[in-house]
Amino acid sequence: MTIPVDILLVEDDENLSWLLRENLQRSHYRVHAFLLAGEAIKSMSQQNYQVALIDLMLPDQNGFEVARTLKQLQPQCPFVFLTAVRQDAERYQGYETGADDYITKPF
């Protein structure tokens, strides 16, 4: 019996969010996709996630805030930043926040 893996996806680009969600679902993951940080944070208090993919640049909050909230609510949940930001300072801040990886777009 396979244990389902719930993935939190926070990506404001609707096309990229759809593409990631579709590909992950084809690999039998359950993807909970959100375009806004506020919606994702609300979901974190109601659903446990095994991994999170978080965009840094969101319209209502930045991804660092989402990651900090995730670490408070679900400290065991690993997360990866997905971002177009390529600056070293942002990358270091991402790892200091507790990110397991930092993937730059396009990928």
ABEGO torsion letter per residue (X at the ends): XBBBBBBBBBBABAAAAAAAAAAAAAAGBBBBBBABAAAAAAAAAABBBABBBBBABBAABBAAAAAAAAAAABAABBBBBBBABABAAAAAAAAAAGBABBBBOBX
